[in-house]
């Protein structure tokens, strides 16, 4: 798994934060969003929108937009389990409600 990101970006930070929280190992690929890092033809081939963050998972499959990446990473974990009808541990709140609350907080 590779994360193409810009260190000072809040959207990139929230993806790195979730990866760390979940204990997921990944390769970080620094991209200078204010330099020419997103303007190269090479970067455009993997991300036509030329934005960060960009997640490569599995190899050759790219996902852009921080909230989409957060949902992808959280799917199947305790943050976004496979059975959305079950309440969160220690709560009577349903999974969809908890997930949307988590997503809204992650949006900043």
Secondary structure, DSSP 8 states (H G I E B T S, - for coil): -EEEE-TT-HHHHHHHHHHHHHT---EEEE--TTTTTTTSHHHHHH-TT--S-EEE-STT-EEESHHHHHHHHHBTBTTB-S-TTSB-TT--SBHHHHHHHHHHHHH-
